[in-house]
Amino acid sequence: MAEAHPVGFQWVVEAKKRGARVIHVDPRFTRTSALADTFVPIRVGSDIAFLGGIVNYVLTHELDFREYVVNYTNAANIVSENYADTDDLDGLFSGFDAETRTYDPTSWQYASEDTDAELGEAQADDSEDTEEQRETAAGMQNESHGMQVTANPPRDPSLQHPRCVYQILKRHFSRYTPEMVEQTCGISEADFLEVCRAWTENSGRERTTALVYSVGWTQHSVGVQYIRTGSILQLLLGNMGRPGGGIMALRGHASIQGSTDIPTLFNLLPGYLPMPNAESHQSLDEWIDSVRNPGSKGFWSLSRAYAVNLLKAYWGDKATPENDFCFDHLPKITGDHGTYRTTLDMIDGKVKGYFLLGQNPAVGSAHGRAQRLGMANLDWLVVRDLFEIESATFWKDSPEVETGEIVPEECATEVFLFPAASYAEKEGTFTQTQRMLQWRERAVEPPGDARSDLWFFYHLGRMMRERLADSTDERDRPLLDLAWDYPVHGQHDEPSAEAVLQEINGYEVATGRPLSSFTEMKDDGSTLGGCWIYTGVYADGVNQAARRKSRHDQSYVAPEWGWVWPMNRRILYNRASADPEGRPWSERKAYVWWDDEKREWTGADVPDFEKTKPPSYRAPEGSDGVAAIEGIDPFIMQGDGKGALFAPQGLIDGPLPTHYEPVESPFRNPLYGQQSNPTRKEYNRSANRMNPSPPEGDDGVFPFIFTTSRLTEHHTAGGMSRFLEHLAELQPEMFVEVSPELAEERGLEHMGWCHVITARSAIEGRVLVTDRLRPLRVEGRRVHQVWMPYHWGQGGLVSGDSTNDLFGITLDPNVLIQESKVGTCDVQPGRRPRGPELRDYVRGYRERSGVVEDVYPSAVTASAAAQAASAALQDDSEEDEDG
């Protein structure tokens, strides 16, 4: 956090001055480690084993915050008798189909409400085919709009029922002992137990602990389950929804949170509404029902209003009840349209044109060679950036030009390079890590022909609409019917960013009155709004995001500094900061509570709960949606109102996190026969071969583990730093960090050259011999970890090889993010080969490691008996459902 997010880290330093203890867990000693009280080195890719060990410690010693856990989580919920865990199935859960490598989650469901709980059967089948869900990253969609579970599943508040979630959790994590953590993660038992004690002693009624993670957790083939494990731990300890607790996801840019709220993702719409599916959602009602989950609790029951308001914002007067508010105009998802699928489709000649805005995949995405070869097979490419980045010049100066794979005179891709305005040269909002919208004024006019993204897309859309104005082709109607009128100003007709923010906020169609809350949205077309969670940012016609009242002139929550979605709530699910009766768990940490005299929720923050619903409220029988949220249900977006220790639905790879090895690993999974995530998304093709791992083989050709992260002096792929002389001077060369022991073993000389090799490519850099990396002892043998930054490419004032060239493409099955934080490699002294010799050199490594071009190892390594047993439990669940 100090290295990659230094502005935010100032508050960690402030907390430390006030007595907070800071523990840093990382493969490498960094600037954060230097300021932490405790540094714990870990083998990259083993975080679930580490966190699972802490979960086991909590449960074994009964250190969970029991009153919180019983009332606010699904610990007491009883699961179907058909469910079987990884301990029973060699690393698989029940319901696995080895042919498609997906699960049928029917057996994971809660026991049925209308049967004896001991004989309960699955209460709901999955809403969609799980293979299709993986293709469309539906795990992200399900997590965002809640689990489709019954509002009132059977529960055992004593937590003694053998099939209640609490007991399942205890059995699942029982293998994660301190000894197993030491053998798997390379963390000494003493260091591990120190973290366990610190975390648990600082959690409970009087104290809270915060968990902070960055993209180092997300970029794994089990990245979603990393975050799930952290969530389970924080729920068990009562740290969610409370001040000083929770989980903070650090984002790589000032508005990455904004780019998921109003998404740049292929499978989501604004406000985390899922893209409709071309097969499953033939009508508006079918789409809405898939989101609102009839029979479930929560505010997703109002999703018709959220969806209709979005459609009205898109198509204005053309969107009417008679035409389902132009639902047929809305694009429908048909499969995997993620960035890596698109890259491979470029190579295969299926993509003609491509827009790149603020992205530099030639050096910034995994498998850089594939990225560049894909772009070389386009008809046209539009690049908008501050500098002439590598993705604009790949056709003339990429490594593939050296190897002869791209011939500049023959490359048919026509590149259009547009100068872009920087963040200081345009107005609008950032939405940062805390979900806070902050308005920025334009500091200076952009130079020359540089323009904002808003200008570019508004005028591109205007010109396209003008060209198609006389079209009678039905396919052009979605474009021509768009509500595409925004006021413009200035010499270049810059669209008003504030007008866009007003539309995102929403307003009454008849009067233009801005909406103050998403609860004011109507589903009849009388209101419109572009992102329901942002409703209120323009309440009363005031740009709430532009507020800058000093923290010294308001409460410590600082509600008048910017605006936080939803409804300016600074902590999500803050009803959990009070006990079931509505009293603060601790007066010292009082945050939101029930005022019995005023008959309303009050406190330091905007309550994340219905203001006048008392703690004593119990839902009428048969109710669902908002009415079914009881006074003790703080997690108001979940189908049962509880925090999910166990996820019966919504995740492709299992209801509980389990340790799988990275796809490339020198070690066998110490827990199960199933080596790595069996449901991961793969692209098996000769250009995307992975290094062999056990049990396929491990002959020492790629003996080391490597990982990547950022430097403070550079920014992501380097487009905003390598072209600036001051930052370039501070970190002028690509380098490879190694331990003194590895340097001695491989004959590497400090400040000399070395190169790193994988099955995809080889890159070079200067050697930095440092104690910041230390060998770890895993499974009784020493393992070396290599670290590299990923900021370099062939452009800029300082150039170098790109670390991302080393990675292949393997994705988390839930959200289709790449595993680009861990791989295996070899390290050799000296510079890498050049030209065609580079491809021959890499090919030689593949051949020695046993990689055969057209033979792909199976992702399923659990025993045949376990596979059969898992599939049989799926069949049993289906029979029960039919019965």
Buried (B, 14 or more C-beta within 10 A) or exposed (E): BBBBBEEBBEEBEEBBEEEBBBBBBBBBBBBBBEBBEBBBBBBBBBBBBBBBBBBBBBBEEEBBBBBBBBBBBBBBBBBBBBBBBBBBBBBBBBBBBBEEBBBBBBBBBBBBEEEEBEEBBBBBBBBBBBBBBBBBBBBBBBBBBBBBBBBBBBBBEEBEBEBBBBBBBBBBBEBBBBEBBBBBBBBBBEBBBBBBEBBBEBBBBEBBBBBBBBBBBBBBBBBBBBBBBBBBBBBBBBBBBBBBBBBBBBBEBBBBBBBBBBBEBBBBBBBBBBBBBEEBBBEBEEBBBBBBBEBBBBBBBBBBBBBBBBBBBBBBEBBEEEBBBBBBBBEBBEEBBBBBBBBBBBBEEEBEEBBBBBBBBBBBBBBBBBBBBBBBBBEEBBBBBBBBBBBBBBBEBBBBBBBEBBEEEEBEBEBEBBBBBBBEBBBBBBBBBBBBBBBBEBEEBBEEEBBBBBBBBBBEEBEBBEEBEEEEEEEBBBBBBBBBEBEBEEEEEBBBBBBBBBBBBBBBBEEEBBBBBBBBBBBEBBBBBBBBBBBBBBBEEEBBBBBEEEEEEEEEBBBBBBBBBBBBBBBBBBBBBBBBEBBBBBEEBBBBBBEEEEEBBEBBBBBBBBEEBBBEBEBEEEBBBBBBBBBBBBBBBBBBBBBBBBBBBBBBBBBBBBBBBBBBBBBBBBBBBBBBBBBBBBBEBEBBBBBBBBEBEBEEBBBBBBBBBBBBBBBBBBBBBBBBEEBBEBBBEBBBBBBBBBBEBBEBEEEBBBBBBBBBBBBBBBBBBBEBBBBBBBEEEEBBBBBBBBBBBBBBEBBBBBBBBBBBBBBBBBBBBBBBBBBBBBBBBEBBBEEEEBBEBBEEBBEEBBBEEEEBBEBBBBBEEBBEBBBBBBBBBBEBBEE
